[in-house]
Amino acid sequence: MCSLESLKIDLKGLKEGEKALEYDLDDAYFRAIDAPEVSKGSVHVSLTIRKLSGFFELLFHTEGTVIIPCDRCLDDMSQPIVADNRLAVKLGTGYSEDDDLITIDENEGIIDVAWFIYEFIALAIPIKHVHEPGKCNVAMIEMLNEHSAARSSDEGTEQNMDPRWEALMKLKK
């Protein structure tokens, strides 16, 4: 089981200037975060923290591969991920997230970046994710072709057509 404790950063303990952190996240991280979209992968995260006057700038560079289901055949597929993200964090009273600024309770001074990293990964996944041509599950593609509306309308005759669609088909001609 992956410990997410290593992804908690004590901002109060940082000195002026830059600090670089490296994380290698694998399947254990995705299981520990227990998020819906991605459950497997291998991702390297480089985090640079800059302590500036009044706030902290966190720069994330995420690179690797996640395993997600193909939209077409539902088999697992490998999706490369590359993302650069930025968070601005300041110490204040209580925790809040306003647009691009996160406020951390100054008494605690610790930010947990585990969920932020997951969100950056999820946002880097393209909206449409399908296997490369010819790589989809052949049995599933055959089943999709058999039940697709386009194929059904080509093979169907006027007698087999749903009467609700007949009027629309006449307009098409």
C-alpha positions in Angstrom: 0.0 0.0 0.0 1.3 3.4 -0.9 1.7 6.0 1.8 0.4 9.4 0.8 2.3 10.9 3.8 5.3 11.6 1.5 3.0 14.0 -0.5 2.4 16.2 2.5 4.8 19.2 2.5 5.6 21.4 5.5 5.6 24.9 4.0 6.5 26.6 7.3 9.7 24.6 7.5 11.0 25.7 4.1 13.8 28.3 3.7 13.7 31.2 1.2 14.5 30.1 -2.4 13.7 26.9 -4.2 13.3 23.3 -3.1 13.0 20.4 -5.6 11.1 17.2 -4.9 10.7 14.1 -7.0 7.9 11.5 -6.8 7.6 8.2 -8.6 3.9 7.2 -8.5 2.7 3.7 -9.4 -0.4 1.6 -9.1 -0.2 1.7 -5.3 -0.6 5.5 -5.4 -3.7 5.3 -7.6 -5.3 2.6 -5.4 -4.5 4.8 -2.3 -6.0 7.9 -3.8 -9.1 5.8 -4.7 -10.3 8.0 -7.6 -12.8 7.0 -10.2 -11.0 7.7 -13.5 -7.5 6.3 -13.2 -6.6 3.2 -11.1 -3.3 2.2 -12.6 -0.2 3.9 -14.0 3.4 4.9 -13.6 4.0 8.6 -13.4 7.0 10.7 -12.4 6.3 14.1 -10.8 9.0 16.8 -10.4 7.9 19.5 -8.0 9.7 22.8 -7.5 8.6 24.9 -4.6 9.6 28.6 -4.6 9.2 30.5 -1.4 8.5 34.1 -2.4 7.5 37.0 -0.2 4.0 36.3 1.1 3.3 33.1 -0.8 4.7 29.9 -2.2 4.7 28.9 -5.9 4.5 25.1 -6.6 5.5 24.1 -10.1 4.6 20.5 -11.1 5.9 18.6 -14.1 4.1 15.3 -14.5 5.2 12.7 -17.1 4.4 9.0 -17.5 1.7 6.6 -18.5 -1.7 5.8 -17.0 -4.0 2.8 -17.7 -7.6 3.8 -18.7 -10.5 2.1 -20.4 -10.8 2.5 -24.2 -14.0 4.4 -25.1 -14.7 2.1 -28.0 -13.9 -1.5 -26.8 -13.6 -0.9 -23.0 -10.3 -2.8 -22.8 -7.5 -1.2 -20.8 -5.2 1.0 -22.8 -2.0 2.9 -22.1 -2.3 6.7 -22.2 0.9 8.8 -22.1 0.7 11.9 -19.8 2.7 15.1 -19.9 1.6 18.1 -17.9 3.0 21.3 -16.4 0.9 22.9 -13.7 1.2 25.7 -11.1 -0.3 26.3 -7.7 0.0 29.5 -5.6 -0.2 28.9 -1.9 -0.3 31.3 1.0 -0.5 30.9 4.7 -3.6 32.3 6.4 -6.5 31.6 8.7 -8.1 28.3 7.7 -8.1 26.4 4.5 -9.6 27.8 1.2 -9.3 27.5 -2.5 -10.0 30.7 -4.5 -9.4 30.5 -8.2 -5.6 30.0 -8.5 -4.8 30.7 -4.8 -4.9 28.1 -2.1 -4.8 29.3 1.5 -3.4 26.9 4.2 -3.9 27.3 7.9 -0.7 29.0 9.1 -0.9 27.1 12.4 -0.5 23.8 10.5 1.4 25.0 7.5 1.2 21.6 5.7 -0.2 21.1 2.2 -1.2 17.7 0.9 -0.5 17.6 -2.8 -1.7 14.0 -3.4 -5.1 15.0 -4.7 -3.8 18.0 -6.7 -1.4 15.7 -8.5 -4.2 13.3 -9.3 -6.3 16.2 -10.7 -3.4 17.3 -12.9 -3.1 13.7 -14.2 -6.8 13.4 -14.9 -6.9 16.8 -16.7 -4.1 15.7 -18.9 -6.0 12.7 -20.3 -7.6 13.5 -23.6 -11.4 13.7 -23.7 -11.6 10.9 -26.3 -9.3 8.0 -25.5 -9.3 5.1 -27.9 -6.7 2.4 -29.0 -4.7 3.0 -32.1 -6.4 1.7 -35.2 -6.4 -2.1 -35.2 -5.6 -2.4 -31.5 -9.2 -2.6 -30.1 -10.7 -5.8 -28.9 -11.8 -7.5 -32.1 -14.8 -9.3 -30.5 -16.1 -6.1 -29.0 -15.7 -4.2 -32.3 -17.6 -7.0 -34.2 -20.4 -6.8 -31.6 -20.5 -3.0 -31.9 -20.8 -3.2 -35.7 -23.5 -5.8 -35.4 -25.6 -3.6 -33.2 -24.8 -0.1 -34.5 -27.7 2.0 -35.8 -26.0 2.7 -39.1 -25.7 -0.9 -40.0 -29.2 -1.7 -38.8 -30.7 1.0 -41.0 -28.8 -0.2 -44.0 -30.0 -3.8 -43.6 -33.5 -3.0 -42.5 -36.4 -2.9 -44.9 -39.4 -0.6 -44.7 -41.4 -3.4 -43.0 -38.8 -3.9 -40.2 -38.3 -0.2 -39.5 -39.8 1.3 -36.4 -42.9 3.3 -37.6 -41.8 6.3 -35.5 -38.8 6.7 -37.9 -40.6 6.3 -41.2 -41.7 9.9 -41.4 -38.2 11.0 -40.8 -36.8 8.7 -43.4 -39.2 10.2 -46.0 -37.9 13.7 -45.2 -34.4 12.5 -45.8 -35.2 11.4 -49.4 
